[in-house]
Amino acid sequence: MATGQLTIDLDALAANWRALDARTAVPTGAVVKADGYGLGAERVARALARAGARTFYVAVAEEGAAIRQALGPGPEIRVFSGHMAGDTEMLADLALTPMLTSIEQLTRHLESLPGHPFGLQLDTGMNRLGLEWQDWAAVAVIALGQRPVVLMSHLACADEPDHPMNPYQLDVFHRMTDGVSVPRCLAATGGILLGPDYHFDETRPGIGLYGGLPFEGAAPVARLDLPVVQCRDLAAGEVVGYGNSWQAERPTRLATVSGGYADGLHRALQGELTLWFGDTPCPAVGRVSMDLITVDVTDLAEDPDWLSVLTDSQGVDALAAACGTIGYEMLTSLGARYARRYASG
Ligand SMILES: *Cc1c(COP(=O)(O)O)cnc(C)c1O
């Protein structure tokens, strides 16, 4: 079998949820959008529910349907894209809670699903989703009369603790919602770490659960090992891969592993990617191709059967930094081809 193996440590995931939960005095939700940040939404959601999460967040209603099937009827599932045209039946049948983003959505919701739970998103300066000040002022009385389950907003710069946007958005959120007797939610992972001023009545972390920055203390959740398909000897001067981009300066033992840019190991990792055989680093050489990566294993005592890409010491953020992106994108790029193994207990 030549597929790489993606191992997801569900105990580490649960430990990260508990660690973030312990930082606040309020209930902690869990964001499981984009297939649980690429790690498998159903398994991830079930593990988080066992750890104690009761409120789950997805980007679109279709993702919510899968989570509802995985979790059964109890937990609340909230949809960030709100109530889009065409969502009504799914929201109703699967008891999903749309986080309404505009007056248009509020109207659609109250007309098509009167009495069905909803939350409201307020824009405090990110200018992505949510009602702006004037819209909110116009509909607040009507909307609050329908008893939304939560008022939420989202921080644009929470991963930079000293950024002036954080206190600015906090202040706007206060001014939009103070005195309202509906639970409020502002903090994702970064907001939890900013401290109690940002916690309000509930939180909704994502990336920190999956072991990514800005949660420095996160336990690593994803491990990735790639099988070696073939090893060969190169004489000094021979070249490797597409475009002849790497040339051996010494007699070289080369391993070709199964995994490439189609598996989220971006082509931009060329020249920056290190694979590991236990504690021994082995540099990838030449271009990253769609399904294969070539690795210099000259310094190993034996030919490896597997080489590791994600380890406890080389996490998603290290890999992301090596190709100019962020842990979020690294995780959600991992793709469907790996054999996924869920480790627990
Ligand atoms: C993705 C997302 C989150 C989770 O953010 P993290 O930085 O991953 O913790 C929270 N709220 C909204 C609106 C989001 O889009």
Ligand as a Chemical Component Dictionary entry (heavy atoms), coordinates in Angstrom:
data_LIG
# 
_chem_comp.id                   LIG 
_chem_comp.type                 NON-POLYMER 
_chem_comp.pdbx_formal_charge   0 
_chem_comp.three_letter_code    LIG 
# 
loop_
_chem_comp_atom.comp_id 
_chem_comp_atom.atom_id 
_chem_comp_atom.alt_atom_id 
_chem_comp_atom.type_symbol 
_chem_comp_atom.charge 
_chem_comp_atom.model_Cartn_x 
_chem_comp_atom.model_Cartn_y 
_chem_comp_atom.model_Cartn_z 
_chem_comp_atom.pdbx_ordinal 
LIG C1 C1 C 0 -12.893 29.820 11.557 1  
LIG C2 C2 C 0 -13.622 30.676 12.525 2  
LIG C3 C3 C 0 -13.438 30.505 13.916 3  
LIG C4 C4 C 0 -12.339 29.641 14.486 4  
LIG O1 O1 O 0 -11.142 30.396 14.479 5  
LIG P1 P1 P 0 -9.747  29.823 14.962 6  
LIG O2 O2 O 0 -8.796  30.939 14.697 7  
LIG O3 O3 O 0 -9.478  28.625 14.105 8  
LIG O4 O4 O 0 -9.854  29.463 16.385 9  
LIG C5 C5 C 0 -14.252 31.228 14.763 10 
LIG N1 N1 N 0 -15.195 32.093 14.298 11 
LIG C6 C6 C 0 -15.360 32.294 12.974 12 
LIG C7 C7 C 0 -16.396 33.263 12.524 13 
LIG C8 C8 C 0 -14.586 31.608 12.043 14 
LIG O5 O5 O 0 -14.756 31.838 10.738 15 
# 
loop_
_chem_comp_bond.comp_id 
_chem_comp_bond.atom_id_1 
_chem_comp_bond.atom_id_2 
_chem_comp_bond.value_order 
_chem_comp_bond.pdbx_ordinal 
LIG C1 C2 SING 1  
LIG C2 C3 SING 2  
LIG C2 C8 DOUB 3  
LIG C3 C4 SING 4  
LIG C3 C5 DOUB 5  
LIG C4 O1 SING 6  
LIG O1 P1 SING 7  
LIG P1 O2 DOUB 8  
LIG P1 O3 SING 9  
LIG P1 O4 SING 10 
LIG C5 N1 SING 11 
LIG N1 C6 DOUB 12 
LIG C6 C7 SING 13 
LIG C6 C8 SING 14 
LIG C8 O5 SING 15 
# 
